[in-house]
């Protein structure tokens, strides 16, 4: 961490780097229906995960609770 008022020089270039992410449902500290993908999580990625992975794992009486990220509301 740099000192207040002093320039801090770091090794990170500030350029974009590819990112790998994972979406999963957690129940009792267990990961269920994981999906690994490259790039940002968009509404389309989230919808694909829901249709191809999550729905297959849900039982009839289970509910899904989500936070307020923009891709959840699309």
mmCIF file of the N, C-alpha and C atoms, coordinates in Angstrom:
data_MODEL
# 
_entry.id   MODEL 
# 
loop_
_atom_site.group_PDB 
_atom_site.id 
_atom_site.type_symbol 
_atom_site.label_atom_id 
_atom_site.label_alt_id 
_atom_site.label_comp_id 
_atom_site.label_asym_id 
_atom_site.label_entity_id 
_atom_site.label_seq_id 
_atom_site.pdbx_PDB_ins_code 
_atom_site.Cartn_x 
_atom_site.Cartn_y 
_atom_site.Cartn_z 
_atom_site.occupancy 
_atom_site.B_iso_or_equiv 
_atom_site.pdbx_formal_charge 
_atom_site.auth_seq_id 
_atom_site.auth_comp_id 
_atom_site.auth_asym_id 
_atom_site.auth_atom_id 
_atom_site.pdbx_PDB_model_num 
ATOM 1   N N  . UNK A 1 1  ? 0.831   -1.166  0.000   1.00 0.00 ? 1  UNK A N  1 
ATOM 2   C CA . UNK A 1 1  ? 0.000   0.000   0.000   1.00 0.00 ? 1  UNK A CA 1 
ATOM 3   C C  . UNK A 1 1  ? 0.883   1.238   0.000   1.00 0.00 ? 1  UNK A C  1 
ATOM 4   N N  . UNK A 1 2  ? 0.477   2.210   -0.786  1.00 0.00 ? 2  UNK A N  1 
ATOM 5   C CA . UNK A 1 2  ? 1.272   3.429   -0.881  1.00 0.00 ? 2  UNK A CA 1 
ATOM 6   C C  . UNK A 1 2  ? 0.952   4.417   0.222   1.00 0.00 ? 2  UNK A C  1 
ATOM 7   N N  . UNK A 1 3  ? 1.847   5.384   0.363   1.00 0.00 ? 3  UNK A N  1 
ATOM 8   C CA . UNK A 1 3  ? 1.641   6.441   1.339   1.00 0.00 ? 3  UNK A CA 1 
ATOM 9   C C  . UNK A 1 3  ? 0.760   7.526   0.735   1.00 0.00 ? 3  UNK A C  1 
ATOM 10  N N  . UNK A 1 4  ? -0.079  8.120   1.546   1.00 0.00 ? 4  UNK A N  1 
ATOM 11  C CA . UNK A 1 4  ? -0.975  9.183   1.099   1.00 0.00 ? 4  UNK A CA 1 
ATOM 12  C C  . UNK A 1 4  ? -0.148  10.337  0.530   1.00 0.00 ? 4  UNK A C  1 
ATOM 13  N N  . UNK A 1 5  ? -0.549  10.781  -0.669  1.00 0.00 ? 5  UNK A N  1 
ATOM 14  C CA . UNK A 1 5  ? 0.135   11.890  -1.321  1.00 0.00 ? 5  UNK A CA 1 
ATOM 15  C C  . UNK A 1 5  ? 1.345   11.504  -2.145  1.00 0.00 ? 5  UNK A C  1 
ATOM 16  N N  . UNK A 1 6  ? 1.739   10.234  -2.136  1.00 0.00 ? 6  UNK A N  1 
ATOM 17  C CA . UNK A 1 6  ? 2.903   9.762   -2.907  1.00 0.00 ? 6  UNK A CA 1 
ATOM 18  C C  . UNK A 1 6  ? 2.430   8.879   -4.050  1.00 0.00 ? 6  UNK A C  1 
ATOM 19  N N  . UNK A 1 7  ? 3.086   8.990   -5.185  1.00 0.00 ? 7  UNK A N  1 
ATOM 20  C CA . UNK A 1 7  ? 2.763   8.173   -6.346  1.00 0.00 ? 7  UNK A CA 1 
ATOM 21  C C  . UNK A 1 7  ? 3.131   6.716   -6.062  1.00 0.00 ? 7  UNK A C  1 
ATOM 22  N N  . UNK A 1 8  ? 2.220   5.817   -6.410  1.00 0.00 ? 8  UNK A N  1 
ATOM 23  C CA . UNK A 1 8  ? 2.446   4.391   -6.205  1.00 0.00 ? 8  UNK A CA 1 
ATOM 24  C C  . UNK A 1 8  ? 2.652   3.742   -7.570  1.00 0.00 ? 8  UNK A C  1 
ATOM 25  N N  . UNK A 1 9  ? 3.748   3.061   -7.740  1.00 0.00 ? 9  UNK A N  1 
ATOM 26  C CA . UNK A 1 9  ? 4.051   2.379   -8.999  1.00 0.00 ? 9  UNK A CA 1 
ATOM 27  C C  . UNK A 1 9  ? 3.884   0.887   -8.782  1.00 0.00 ? 9  UNK A C  1 
ATOM 28  N N  . UNK A 1 10 ? 3.069   0.271   -9.652  1.00 0.00 ? 10 UNK A N  1 
ATOM 29  C CA . UNK A 1 10 ? 2.814   -1.155  -9.528  1.00 0.00 ? 10 UNK A CA 1 
ATOM 30  C C  . UNK A 1 10 ? 3.153   -1.895  -10.795 1.00 0.00 ? 10 UNK A C  1 
ATOM 31  N N  . UNK A 1 11 ? 3.047   -3.213  -10.757 1.00 0.00 ? 11 UNK A N  1 
ATOM 32  C CA . UNK A 1 11 ? 3.393   -4.042  -11.900 1.00 0.00 ? 11 UNK A CA 1 
ATOM 33  C C  . UNK A 1 11 ? 2.221   -4.307  -12.826 1.00 0.00 ? 11 UNK A C  1 
ATOM 34  N N  . UNK A 1 12 ? 1.006   -4.011  -12.408 1.00 0.00 ? 12 UNK A N  1 
ATOM 35  C CA . UNK A 1 12 ? -0.173  -4.250  -13.240 1.00 0.00 ? 12 UNK A CA 1 
ATOM 36  C C  . UNK A 1 12 ? -0.255  -3.168  -14.310 1.00 0.00 ? 12 UNK A C  1 
ATOM 37  N N  . UNK A 1 13 ? -0.468  -3.561  -15.545 1.00 0.00 ? 13 UNK A N  1 
ATOM 38  C CA . UNK A 1 13 ? -0.433  -2.613  -16.661 1.00 0.00 ? 13 UNK A CA 1 
ATOM 39  C C  . UNK A 1 13 ? -1.724  -1.819  -16.826 1.00 0.00 ? 13 UNK A C  1 
ATOM 40  N N  . UNK A 1 14 ? -2.818  -2.297  -16.289 1.00 0.00 ? 14 UNK A N  1 
ATOM 41  C CA . UNK A 1 14 ? -4.095  -1.618  -16.485 1.00 0.00 ? 14 UNK A CA 1 
ATOM 42  C C  . UNK A 1 14 ? -4.809  -2.062  -17.744 1.00 0.00 ? 14 UNK A C  1 
ATOM 43  N N  . UNK A 1 15 ? -4.212  -2.945  -18.508 1.00 0.00 ? 15 UNK A N  1 
ATOM 44  C CA . UNK A 1 15 ? -4.848  -3.466  -19.715 1.00 0.00 ? 15 UNK A CA 1 
ATOM 45  C C  . UNK A 1 15 ? -5.850  -4.549  -19.330 1.00 0.00 ? 15 UNK A C  1 
ATOM 46  N N  . UNK A 1 16 ? -6.808  -4.779  -20.221 1.00 0.00 ? 16 UNK A N  1 
ATOM 47  C CA . UNK A 1 16 ? -7.818  -5.809  -20.001 1.00 0.00 ? 16 UNK A CA 1 
ATOM 48  C C  . UNK A 1 16 ? -7.195  -7.194  -20.134 1.00 0.00 ? 16 UNK A C  1 
ATOM 49  N N  . UNK A 1 17 ? -7.549  -8.072  -19.225 1.00 0.00 ? 17 UNK A N  1 
ATOM 50  C CA . UNK A 1 17 ? -7.134  -9.467  -19.300 1.00 0.00 ? 17 UNK A CA 1 
ATOM 51  C C  . UNK A 1 17 ? -8.380  -10.338 -19.332 1.00 0.00 ? 17 UNK A C  1 
ATOM 52  N N  . UNK A 1 18 ? -8.292  -11.452 -20.034 1.00 0.00 ? 18 UNK A N  1 
ATOM 53  C CA . UNK A 1 18 ? -9.418  -12.386 -20.070 1.00 0.00 ? 18 UNK A CA 1 
ATOM 54  C C  . UNK A 1 18 ? -9.699  -12.883 -18.661 1.00 0.00 ? 18 UNK A C  1 
ATOM 55  N N  . UNK A 1 19 ? -10.955 -13.084 -18.373 1.00 0.00 ? 19 UNK A N  1 
ATOM 56  C CA . UNK A 1 19 ? -11.314 -13.575 -17.042 1.00 0.00 ? 19 UNK A CA 1 
ATOM 57  C C  . UNK A 1 19 ? -12.155 -14.833 -17.162 1.00 0.00 ? 19 UNK A C  1 
ATOM 58  N N  . UNK A 1 20 ? -11.991 -15.706 -16.203 1.00 0.00 ? 20 UNK A N  1 
ATOM 59  C CA . UNK A 1 20 ? -12.783 -16.920 -16.117 1.00 0.00 ? 20 UNK A CA 1 
ATOM 60  C C  . UNK A 1 20 ? -13.641 -16.814 -14.861 1.00 0.00 ? 20 UNK A C  1 
ATOM 61  N N  . UNK A 1 21 ? -14.925 -17.085 -14.996 1.00 0.00 ? 21 UNK A N  1 
ATOM 62  C CA . UNK A 1 21 ? -15.872 -16.973 -13.889 1.00 0.00 ? 21 UNK A CA 1 
ATOM 63  C C  . UNK A 1 21 ? -16.627 -18.278 -13.696 1.00 0.00 ? 21 UNK A C  1 
ATOM 64  N N  . UNK A 1 22 ? -17.301 -18.380 -12.574 1.00 0.00 ? 22 UNK A N  1 
ATOM 65  C CA . UNK A 1 22 ? -18.140 -19.543 -12.288 1.00 0.00 ? 22 UNK A CA 1 
ATOM 66  C C  . UNK A 1 22 ? -19.455 -19.060 -11.688 1.00 0.00 ? 22 UNK A C  1 
ATOM 67  N N  . UNK A 1 23 ? -20.538 -19.687 -12.116 1.00 0.00 ? 23 UNK A N  1 
ATOM 68  C CA . UNK A 1 23 ? -21.852 -19.481 -11.504 1.00 0.00 ? 23 UNK A CA 1 
ATOM 69  C C  . UNK A 1 23 ? -22.227 -20.820 -10.889 1.00 0.00 ? 23 UNK A C  1 
ATOM 70  N N  . UNK A 1 24 ? -22.780 -20.784 -9.693  1.00 0.00 ? 24 UNK A N  1 
ATOM 71  C CA . UNK A 1 24 ? -23.219 -22.020 -9.050  1.00 0.00 ? 24 UNK A CA 1 
ATOM 72  C C  . UNK A 1 24 ? -24.289 -21.692 -8.019  1.00 0.00 ? 24 UNK A C  1 
ATOM 73  N N  . UNK A 1 25 ? -25.029 -22.679 -7.667  1.00 0.00 ? 25 UNK A N  1 
ATOM 74  C CA . UNK A 1 25 ? -26.023 -22.576 -6.592  1.00 0.00 ? 25 UNK A CA 1 
ATOM 75  C C  . UNK A 1 25 ? -25.428 -23.276 -5.383  1.00 0.00 ? 25 UNK A C  1 
ATOM 76  N N  . UNK A 1 26 ? -25.574 -22.673 -4.222  1.00 0.00 ? 26 UNK A N  1 
ATOM 77  C CA . UNK A 1 26 ? -25.049 -23.287 -3.005  1.00 0.00 ? 26 UNK A CA 1 
ATOM 78  C C  . UNK A 1 26 ? -26.191 -23.680 -2.082  1.00 0.00 ? 26 UNK A C  1 
ATOM 79  N N  . UNK A 1 27 ? -26.147 -24.929 -1.640  1.00 0.00 ? 27 UNK A N  1 
ATOM 80  C CA . UNK A 1 27 ? -27.119 -25.457 -0.687  1.00 0.00 ? 27 UNK A CA 1 
ATOM 81  C C  . UNK A 1 27 ? -26.331 -26.210 0.371   1.00 0.00 ? 27 UNK A C  1 
ATOM 82  N N  . UNK A 1 28 ? -26.501 -25.812 1.616   1.00 0.00 ? 28 UNK A N  1 
ATOM 83  C CA . UNK A 1 28 ? -25.777 -26.456 2.715   1.00 0.00 ? 28 UNK A CA 1 
ATOM 84  C C  . UNK A 1 28 ? -24.272 -26.527 2.445   1.00 0.00 ? 28 UNK A C  1 
ATOM 85  N N  . UNK A 1 29 ? -23.721 -25.411 1.969   1.00 0.00 ? 29 UNK A N  1 
ATOM 86  C CA . UNK A 1 29 ? -22.282 -25.286 1.675   1.00 0.00 ? 29 UNK A CA 1 
ATOM 87  C C  . UNK A 1 29 ? -21.795 -26.228 0.578   1.00 0.00 ? 29 UNK A C  1 
ATOM 88  N N  . UNK A 1 30 ? -22.695 -26.698 -0.261  1.00 0.00 ? 30 UNK A N  1 
ATOM 89  C CA . UNK A 1 30 ? -22.327 -27.544 -1.401  1.00 0.00 ? 30 UNK A CA 1 
ATOM 90  C C  . UNK A 1 30 ? -22.639 -26.808 -2.685  1.00 0.00 ? 30 UNK A C  1 
ATOM 91  N N  . UNK A 1 31 ? -21.734 -26.885 -3.640  1.00 0.00 ? 31 UNK A N  1 
ATOM 92  C CA . UNK A 1 31 ? -21.933 -26.277 -4.946  1.00 0.00 ? 31 UNK A CA 1 
ATOM 93  C C  . UNK A 1 31 ? -22.776 -27.208 -5.811  1.00 0.00 ? 31 UNK A C  1 
ATOM 94  N N  . UNK A 1 32 ? -23.846 -26.652 -6.383  1.00 0.00 ? 32 UNK A N  1 
ATOM 95  C CA . UNK A 1 32 ? -24.741 -27.423 -7.245  1.00 0.00 ? 32 UNK A CA 1 
ATOM 96  C C  . UNK A 1 32 ? -24.911 -26.655 -8.547  1.00 0.00 ? 32 UNK A C  1 
ATOM 97  N N  . UNK A 1 33 ? -24.946 -27.337 -9.647  1.00 0.00 ? 33 UNK A N  1 
ATOM 98  C CA . UNK A 1 33 ? -25.150 -26.760 -10.977 1.00 0.00 ? 33 UNK A CA 1 
ATOM 99  C C  . UNK A 1 33 ? -24.091 -25.725 -11.341 1.00 0.00 ? 33 UNK A C  1 
ATOM 100 N N  . UNK A 1 34 ? -22.799 -26.040 -11.170 1.00 0.00 ? 34 UNK A N  1 
ATOM 101 C CA . UNK A 1 34 ? -21.771 -25.069 -11.524 1.00 0.00 ? 34 UNK A CA 1 
ATOM 102 C C  . UNK A 1 34 ? -21.605 -24.925 -13.031 1.00 0.00 ? 34 UNK A C  1 
ATOM 103 N N  . UNK A 1 35 ? -21.294 -23.715 -13.464 1.00 0.00 ? 35 UNK A N  1 
ATOM 104 C CA . UNK A 1 35 ? -20.985 -23.460 -14.872 1.00 0.00 ? 35 UNK A CA 1 
ATOM 105 C C  . UNK A 1 35 ? -19.794 -22.508 -14.913 1.00 0.00 ? 35 UNK A C  1 
ATOM 106 N N  . UNK A 1 36 ? -18.732 -22.911 -15.581 1.00 0.00 ? 36 UNK A N  1 
ATOM 107 C CA . UNK A 1 36 ? -17.542 -22.083 -15.746 1.00 0.00 ? 36 UNK A CA 1 
ATOM 108 C C  . UNK A 1 36 ? -17.618 -21.445 -17.125 1.00 0.00 ? 36 UNK A C  1 
ATOM 109 N N  . UNK A 1 37 ? -17.305 -20.151 -17.194 1.00 0.00 ? 37 UNK A N  1 
ATOM 110 C CA . UNK A 1 37 ? -17.355 -19.453 -18.475 1.00 0.00 ? 37 UNK A CA 1 
ATOM 111 C C  . UNK A 1 37 ? -16.293 -18.364 -18.525 1.00 0.00 ? 37 UNK A C  1 
ATOM 112 N N  . UNK A 1 38 ? -15.928 -17.964 -19.720 1.00 0.00 ? 38 UNK A N  1 
ATOM 113 C CA . UNK A 1 38 ? -14.971 -16.878 -19.922 1.00 0.00 ? 38 UNK A CA 1 
ATOM 114 C C  . UNK A 1 38 ? -15.717 -15.584 -20.192 1.00 0.00 ? 38 UNK A C  1 
ATOM 115 N N  . UNK A 1 39 ? -15.215 -14.483 -19.651 1.00 0.00 ? 39 UNK A N  1 
ATOM 116 C CA . UNK A 1 39 ? -15.826 -13.172 -19.868 1.00 0.00 ? 39 UNK A CA 1 
ATOM 117 C C  . UNK A 1 39 ? -16.691 -12.756 -18.700 1.00 0.00 ? 39 UNK A C  1 
ATOM 118 N N  . UNK A 1 40 ? -17.447 -11.697 -18.922 1.00 0.00 ? 40 UNK A N  1 
ATOM 119 C CA . UNK A 1 40 ? -18.317 -11.154 -17.871 1.00 0.00 ? 40 UNK A CA 1 
ATOM 120 C C  . UNK A 1 40 ? -19.643 -11.904 -17.825 1.00 0.00 ? 40 UNK A C  1 
ATOM 121 N N  . UNK A 1 41 ? -20.304 -11.812 -16.697 1.00 0.00 ? 41 UNK A N  1 
ATOM 122 C CA . UNK A 1 41 ? -21.614 -12.438 -16.555 1.00 0.00 ? 41 UNK A CA 1 
ATOM 123 C C  . UNK A 1 41 ? -22.677 -11.473 -17.045 1.00 0.00 ? 41 UNK A C  1 
ATOM 124 N N  . UNK A 1 42 ? -23.215 -11.761 -18.193 1.00 0.00 ? 42 UNK A N  1 
ATOM 125 C CA . UNK A 1 42 ? -24.276 -10.952 -18.779 1.00 0.00 ? 42 UNK A CA 1 
ATOM 126 C C  . UNK A 1 42 ? -25.617 -11.621 -18.517 1.00 0.00 ? 42 UNK A C  1 
ATOM 127 N N  . UNK A 1 43 ? -26.681 -10.929 -18.857 1.00 0.00 ? 43 UNK A N  1 
ATOM 128 C CA . UNK A 1 43 ? -28.013 -11.515 -18.710 1.00 0.00 ? 43 UNK A CA 1 
ATOM 129 C C  . UNK A 1 43 ? -28.126 -12.807 -19.522 1.00 0.00 ? 43 UNK A C  1 
ATOM 130 N N  . UNK A 1 44 ? -27.540 -12.830 -20.707 1.00 0.00 ? 44 UNK A N  1 
ATOM 131 C CA . UNK A 1 44 ? -27.602 -14.022 -21.570 1.00 0.00 ? 44 UNK A CA 1 
ATOM 132 C C  . UNK A 1 44 ? -26.873 -15.203 -20.925 1.00 0.00 ? 44 UNK A C  1 
ATOM 133 N N  . UNK A 1 45 ? -25.702 -14.946 -20.357 1.00 0.00 ? 45 UNK A N  1 
ATOM 134 C CA . UNK A 1 45 ? -24.950 -16.015 -19.674 1.00 0.00 ? 45 UNK A CA 1 
ATOM 135 C C  . UNK A 1 45 ? -25.759 -16.545 -18.496 1.00 0.00 ? 45 UNK A C  1 
ATOM 136 N N  . UNK A 1 46 ? -26.324 -15.642 -17.711 1.00 0.00 ? 46 UNK A N  1 
ATOM 137 C CA . UNK A 1 46 ? -27.101 -16.039 -16.538 1.00 0.00 ? 46 UNK A CA 1 
ATOM 138 C C  . UNK A 1 46 ? -28.342 -16.841 -16.943 1.00 0.00 ? 46 UNK A C  1 
ATOM 139 N N  . UNK A 1 47 ? -29.013 -16.404 -18.002 1.00 0.00 ? 47 UNK A N  1 
ATOM 140 C CA . UNK A 1 47 ? -30.196 -17.113 -18.499 1.00 0.00 ? 47 UNK A CA 1 
ATOM 141 C C  . UNK A 1 47 ? -29.821 -18.511 -18.991 1.00 0.00 ? 47 UNK A C  1 
ATOM 142 N N  . UNK A 1 48 ? -28.713 -18.614 -19.688 1.00 0.00 ? 48 UNK A N  1 
ATOM 143 C CA . UNK A 1 48 ? -28.237 -19.921 -20.169 1.00 0.00 ? 48 UNK A CA 1 
ATOM 144 C C  . UNK A 1 48 ? -27.966 -20.855 -18.998 1.00 0.00 ? 48 UNK A C  1 
ATOM 145 N N  . UNK A 1 49 ? -27.286 -20.349 -17.971 1.00 0.00 ? 49 UNK A N  1 
ATOM 146 C CA . UNK A 1 49 ? -27.015 -21.161 -16.778 1.00 0.00 ? 49 UNK A CA 1 
ATOM 147 C C  . UNK A 1 49 ? -28.326 -21.615 -16.139 1.00 0.00 ? 49 UNK A C  1 
ATOM 148 N N  . UNK A 1 50 ? -29.264 -20.721 -16.004 1.00 0.00 ? 50 UNK A N  1 
ATOM 149 C CA . UNK A 1 50 ? -30.544 -21.065 -15.394 1.00 0.00 ? 50 UNK A CA 1 
ATOM 150 C C  . UNK A 1 50 ? -31.267 -22.168 -16.146 1.00 0.00 ? 50 UNK A C  1 
ATOM 151 N N  . UNK A 1 51 ? -31.307 -22.044 -17.462 1.00 0.00 ? 51 UNK A N  1 
ATOM 152 C CA . UNK A 1 51 ? -32.035 -23.020 -18.283 1.00 0.00 ? 51 UNK A CA 1 
ATOM 153 C C  . UNK A 1 51 ? -31.304 -24.357 -18.412 1.00 0.00 ? 51 UNK A C  1 
ATOM 154 N N  . UNK A 1 52 ? -29.985 -24.310 -18.589 1.00 0.00 ? 52 UNK A N  1 
ATOM 155 C CA . UNK A 1 52 ? -29.244 -25.536 -18.872 1.00 0.00 ? 52 UNK A CA 1 
ATOM 156 C C  . UNK A 1 52 ? -28.716 -26.254 -17.637 1.00 0.00 ? 52 UNK A C  1 
ATOM 157 N N  . UNK A 1 53 ? -28.561 -25.535 -16.526 1.00 0.00 ? 53 UNK A N  1 
ATOM 158 C CA . UNK A 1 53 ? -27.959 -26.147 -15.339 1.00 0.00 ? 53 UNK A CA 1 
ATOM 159 C C  . UNK A 1 53 ? -28.870 -26.087 -14.117 1.00 0.00 ? 53 UNK A C  1 
ATOM 160 N N  . UNK A 1 54 ? -29.308 -24.895 -13.742 1.00 0.00 ? 54 UNK A N  1 
ATOM 161 C CA . UNK A 1 54 ? -30.034 -24.716 -12.489 1.00 0.00 ? 54 UNK A CA 1 
ATOM 162 C C  . UNK A 1 54 ? -31.384 -25.431 -12.464 1.00 0.00 ? 54 UNK A C  1 
ATOM 163 N N  . UNK A 1 55 ? -32.194 -25.242 -13.482 1.00 0.00 ? 55 UNK A N  1 
ATOM 164 C CA . UNK A 1 55 ? -33.545 -25.816 -13.495 1.00 0.00 ? 55 UNK A CA 1 
ATOM 165 C C  . UNK A 1 55 ? -33.510 -27.336 -13.349 1.00 0.00 ? 55 UNK A C  1 
ATOM 166 N N  . UNK A 1 56 ? -32.516 -27.975 -13.917 1.00 0.00 ? 56 UNK A N  1 
ATOM 167 C CA . UNK A 1 56 ? -32.405 -29.434 -13.822 1.00 0.00 ? 56 UNK A CA 1 
ATOM 168 C C  . UNK A 1 56 ? -32.150 -29.905 -12.395 1.00 0.00 ? 56 UNK A C  1 
ATOM 169 N N  . UNK A 1 57 ? -31.587 -29.026 -11.554 1.00 0.00 ? 57 UNK A N  1 
ATOM 170 C CA . UNK A 1 57 ? -31.229 -29.404 -10.184 1.00 0.00 ? 57 UNK A CA 1 
ATOM 171 C C  . UNK A 1 57 ? -32.281 -29.019 -9.144  1.00 0.00 ? 57 UNK A C  1 
ATOM 172 N N  . UNK A 1 58 ? -33.234 -28.168 -9.508  1.00 0.00 ? 58 UNK A N  1 
ATOM 173 C CA . UNK A 1 58 ? -34.239 -27.715 -8.547  1.00 0.00 ? 58 UNK A CA 1 
ATOM 174 C C  . UNK A 1 58 ? -35.279 -28.786 -8.279  1.00 0.00 ? 58 UNK A C  1 
ATOM 175 N N  . UNK A 1 59 ? -35.661 -28.903 -7.036  1.00 0.00 ? 59 UNK A N  1 
ATOM 176 C CA . UNK A 1 59 ? -36.746 -29.801 -6.657  1.00 0.00 ? 59 UNK A CA 1 
ATOM 177 C C  . UNK A 1 59 ? -38.038 -28.989 -6.623  1.00 0.00 ? 59 UNK A C  1 
ATOM 178 N N  . UNK A 1 60 ? -39.207 -29.615 -6.748  1.00 0.00 ? 60 UNK A N  1 
ATOM 179 C CA . UNK A 1 60 ? -40.478 -28.877 -6.859  1.00 0.00 ? 60 UNK A CA 1 
ATOM 180 C C  . UNK A 1 60 ? -40.737 -27.845 -5.762  1.00 0.00 ? 60 UNK A C  1 
ATOM 181 N N  . UNK A 1 61 ? -40.310 -28.084 -4.545  1.00 0.00 ? 61 UNK A N  1 
ATOM 182 C CA . UNK A 1 61 ? -40.613 -27.158 -3.448  1.00 0.00 ? 61 UNK A CA 1 
ATOM 183 C C  . UNK A 1 61 ? -39.505 -26.138 -3.177  1.00 0.00 ? 61 UNK A C  1 
ATOM 184 N N  . UNK A 1 62 ? -38.458 -26.108 -3.985  1.00 0.00 ? 62 UNK A N  1 
ATOM 185 C CA . UNK A 1 62 ? -37.338 -25.203 -3.742  1.00 0.00 ? 62 UNK A CA 1 
ATOM 186 C C  . UNK A 1 62 ? -37.563 -23.839 -4.391  1.00 0.00 ? 62 UNK A C  1 
ATOM 187 N N  . UNK A 1 63 ? -36.948 -22.812 -3.792  1.00 0.00 ? 63 UNK A N  1 
ATOM 188 C CA . UNK A 1 63 ? -37.021 -21.440 -4.291  1.00 0.00 ? 63 UNK A CA 1 
ATOM 189 C C  . UNK A 1 63 ? -35.624 -20.943 -4.610  1.00 0.00 ? 63 UNK A C  1 
ATOM 190 N N  . UNK A 1 64 ? -35.540 -19.928 -5.462  1.00 0.00 ? 64 UNK A N  1 
ATOM 191 C CA . UNK A 1 64 ? -34.277 -19.294 -5.808  1.00 0.00 ? 64 UNK A CA 1 
ATOM 192 C C  . UNK A 1 64 ? -34.332 -17.850 -5.327  1.00 0.00 ? 64 UNK A C  1 
ATOM 193 N N  . UNK A 1 65 ? -33.321 -17.444 -4.571  1.00 0.00 ? 65 UNK A N  1 
ATOM 194 C CA . UNK A 1 65 ? -33.215 -16.069 -4.091  1.00 0.00 ? 65 UNK A CA 1 
ATOM 195 C C  . UNK A 1 65 ? -31.953 -15.478 -4.695  1.00 0.00 ? 65 UNK A C  1 
ATOM 196 N N  . UNK A 1 66 ? -32.080 -14.290 -5.305  1.00 0.00 ? 66 UNK A N  1 
ATOM 197 C CA . UNK A 1 66 ? -30.936 -13.653 -5.967  1.00 0.00 ? 66 UNK A CA 1 
ATOM 198 C C  . UNK A 1 66 ? -30.724 -12.261 -5.404  1.00 0.00 ? 66 UNK A C  1 
ATOM 199 N N  . UNK A 1 67 ? -29.502 -11.770 -5.553  1.00 0.00 ? 67 UNK A N  1 
ATOM 200 C CA . UNK A 1 67 ? -29.230 -10.394 -5.156  1.00 0.00 ? 67 UNK A CA 1 
ATOM 201 C C  . UNK A 1 67 ? -29.645 -9.457  -6.290  1.00 0.00 ? 67 UNK A C  1 
ATOM 202 N N  . UNK A 1 68 ? -29.235 -8.216  -6.247  1.00 0.00 ? 68 UNK A N  1 
ATOM 203 C CA . UNK A 1 68 ? -29.740 -7.224  -7.197  1.00 0.00 ? 68 UNK A CA 1 
ATOM 204 C C  . UNK A 1 68 ? -28.783 -6.905  -8.346  1.00 0.00 ? 68 UNK A C  1 
ATOM 205 N N  . UNK A 1 69 ? -27.872 -7.801  -8.688  1.00 0.00 ? 69 UNK A N  1 
ATOM 206 C CA . UNK A 1 69 ? -27.016 -7.553  -9.853  1.00 0.00 ? 69 UNK A CA 1 
ATOM 207 C C  . UNK A 1 69 ? -27.867 -7.356  -11.095 1.00 0.00 ? 69 UNK A C  1 
ATOM 208 N N  . UNK A 1 70 ? -27.406 -6.509  -11.984 1.00 0.00 ? 70 UNK A N  1 
ATOM 209 C CA . UNK A 1 70 ? -28.179 -6.144  -13.172 1.00 0.00 ? 70 UNK A CA 1 
ATOM 210 C C  . UNK A 1 70 ? -28.569 -7.352  -14.020 1.00 0.00 ? 70 UNK A C  1 
ATOM 211 N N  . UNK A 1 71 ? -27.688 -8.341  -14.154 1.00 0.00 ? 71 UNK A N  1 
ATOM 212 C CA . UNK A 1 71 ? -28.009 -9.481  -15.017 1.00 0.00 ? 71 UNK A CA 1 
ATOM 213 C C  . UNK A 1 71 ? -29.092 -10.368 -14.419 1.00 0.00 ? 71 UNK A C  1 
ATOM 214 N N  . UNK A 1 72 ? -29.374 -10.269 -13.121 1.00 0.00 ? 72 UNK A N  1 
ATOM 215 C CA . UNK A 1 72 ? -30.477 -11.019 -12.515 1.00 0.00 ? 72 UNK A CA 1 
ATOM 216 C C  . UNK A 1 72 ? -31.831 -10.420 -12.883 1.00 0.00 ? 72 UNK A C  1 
ATOM 217 N N  . UNK A 1 73 ? -31.872 -9.134  -13.167 1.00 0.00 ? 73 UNK A N  1 
ATOM 218 C CA . UNK A 1 73 ? -33.138 -8.436  -13.394 1.00 0.00 ? 73 UNK A CA 1 
ATOM 219 C C  . UNK A 1 73 ? -33.576 -8.437  -14.851 1.00 0.00 ? 73 UNK A C  1 
ATOM 220 N N  . UNK A 1 74 ? -32.765 -8.906  -15.749 1.00 0.00 ? 74 UNK A N  1 
ATOM 221 C CA . UNK A 1 74 ? -33.094 -8.849  -17.184 1.00 0.00 ? 74 UNK A CA 1 
ATOM 222 C C  . UNK A 1 74 ? -34.159 -9.846  -17.558 1.00 0.00 ? 74 UNK A C  1 
# 
